[in-house]
Amino acid sequence: MRIKQGLFFQGSITILIKGKKPERFLNELMRENIPIWDIKRHGENVLEATIYFKHLSALRKLRRQHRFTILFKHHYGLPFLLGALRLNKPVITGLLIGLIVIFLVSNMVWQVKIIGVTPEMEYKIKNQLEEYGLQEGVLKFSLGSLEYMERSILKDVDGLLWVGIQEKGTTYIVQGVEQKDAEPKEPEGPQHLIAAKKGTILQLLVESGQPVAEVHQYVEKGDLLVSGLIGEDEESKKMVQAKGKVFAETWYQSHIEVPLRAEYFTLTGNQDQKFGLEVGQVSFPIWGFFTDDQGDSFKQVERKPVYFLKWKLPLTFVQTTYFERDHVIQNRTEEEAVETGINQARKQLLRQLGHDSEILEEKILRKTRENGKVKLILFFKVKENIAKPQPINQGE
Amino acid sequence: MAKWQRRMKQWLINQFDMPEDVMHEFPRITTIGQIHAYIENHRGLVTFSDHEILLKMTGGYVKVTGEKFVLKMMLPEEILVEGHIHSVQFIEK
C-alpha cells in the first residue's frame, strides 16, 4: 500500500474521534485531501483513525469548526523519536555538519615537515611535493602512493641522495639526505701503482713516480707498474706518491643464454582509475563504474584507511588503477638472438667496468642451440685502467 | 441542460468505446475474495461500523455488510475496506 511507504520517516498519529456521527469528521478530512487509514469503530460515537503527522495542524483547524473531541491515542515514527530527544532540524543539521567537518579534518594533511636538509633544498622539495599533490590542506585520499613520490623526487630534485616520507596521523614527515660532493680522499703517504689484473699495457699516463712497466708489456696481477721510489742512486732516492693511469688490454669471457621466443608485457600508457570504499569484505564503488575491460590490463590497488579523529574507521578508501598493457611475443631468428646476446653482454660488461674503459673487440667463441635457446660464449678485449695504489710500507 | 449533457456523454461512450465508469460518475467496486473491497468514485462516508459501511454516490448509496470491518485506506475518491464481506448492495434513492 503506497500510504505505508516511508511511514516511519513521516510519522503517523492514531486519533480517537468522539462525537455524534464521527463519520462526518472523516468526510471533512477527506475533503481536505488528508489520507486516513486503519479506521475502526469503537462504539456508537467513537472512531479510531490514523493520519500523517504532517496533517496534524490541518486536523486541529478542522476540529475548531466542528463539535468533535479528538484524543491522541498513539504516535509512531521518526519525528516523535526526535522530539523525545529534543532534537530539531537545526540541531541535527548542525550535528551532521559538525561530523562531516571532523571527518574531513581527520583525513586532511595538516603539516608537511621536511627535515634533515638545508633551507634551499627544503624549498625545492616542498615545491616538488606540491607538484605531486602533497601539501597542507589536501585530503589524504587524493594523494598518490608515497613510495612513488619518494622515487620520483629523487629523479626530479638534483642533489638528493635519499628521501623517506612517513605518515604520522595528519602530519607527513619528509626526511631527506643531501648529496655532498665527497672530496676524493688522497692517501697521504707514498705509494706504488700495481696491476689490479693481468693484461697487456697499451698506454702509460704517469703523473708522478717512476714507470717500471713498458708499453706492450704483459703484466700479471700484482706486478709493479709505477714505482714510488725515484732517484738514480741510493742517496738521492726518495719516496713519492706515484700517481697516474695505466691502460691495458684485458680479456673477459662471458656466458650468455638467449631464448628464441620471448614473451613480455609493455604498458601502452592508457590508464583508467576507479575509486571505492571498502567496509570489511564488501566494497562500494564511488567513482569510475565503467571501465573498458577490453584488452589486457595490469591492476594496481592502493588502500588508504579512513580516520575519524585518531580512530581508524573500519572503512578503506580504495583506488584501483588499470594500466593497459600489450602482450608481446617475440620470435627471434638465430642471428637476432645472437645479436641480442652480444648487446646484452656488452651492456653488462660496461656496467661493471670503470667509466674510462672501452671494448676493443668481441668474438663469439662458441655458439650452441638447445631447448629453444641460443647459448653463447663470448670473448671481449677491453681497454681499461688497471693501476691500483699500494702504499709503501715506511717501517722498512 | 442536464439531460442534454447525459445524452452527450452516452454518445461519446458509444462512439469511442470508453469504459462506462469513466464517463458516468459510477462507483467502481472491486472485491478480492471476501477480504477486501475497493470502492472508487464514492461521494462520502455515511455510516461506518465493524459490520456495515454505507457510502454515498451519485444517485444513491452502496452498502457493504460483513464482519470485522476496518477501513484500511480512505482517500477523497477511494476507500479500501478490509474484513469479511457478506454482501454489496445498491440502494437507489
Boltz contact constraints between the chains, C-beta under 6 A:
constraints:
  - contact:
      token1: [A, 3]
      token2: [B, 73]
      max_distance: 6.0
  - contact:
      token1: [A, 23]
      token2: [B, 45]
      max_distance: 6.0
  - contact:
      token1: [A, 23]
      token2: [B, 47]
      max_distance: 6.0
  - contact:
      token1: [A, 23]
      token2: [B, 48]
      max_distance: 6.0
  - contact:
      token1: [A, 26]
      token2: [B, 45]
      max_distance: 6.0
  - contact:
      token1: [A, 27]
      token2: [B, 44]
      max_distance: 6.0
  - contact:
      token1: [A, 27]
      token2: [B, 45]
      max_distance: 6.0
  - contact:
      token1: [A, 30]
      token2: [B, 76]
      max_distance: 6.0
  - contact:
      token1: [A, 33]
      token2: [B, 76]
      max_distance: 6.0
  - contact:
      token1: [A, 35]
      token2: [B, 75]
      max_distance: 6.0
  - contact:
      token1: [A, 36]
      token2: [B, 74]
      max_distance: 6.0
  - contact:
      token1: [A, 37]
      token2: [B, 72]
      max_distance: 6.0
  - contact:
      token1: [A, 37]
      token2: [B, 73]
      max_distance: 6.0
  - contact:
      token1: [A, 39]
      token2: [B, 71]
      max_distance: 6.0
  - contact:
      token1: [A, 40]
      token2: [B, 70]
      max_distance: 6.0
  - contact:
      token1: [A, 41]
      token2: [B, 49]
      max_distance: 6.0
  - contact:
      token1: [A, 41]
      token2: [B, 50]
      max_distance: 6.0
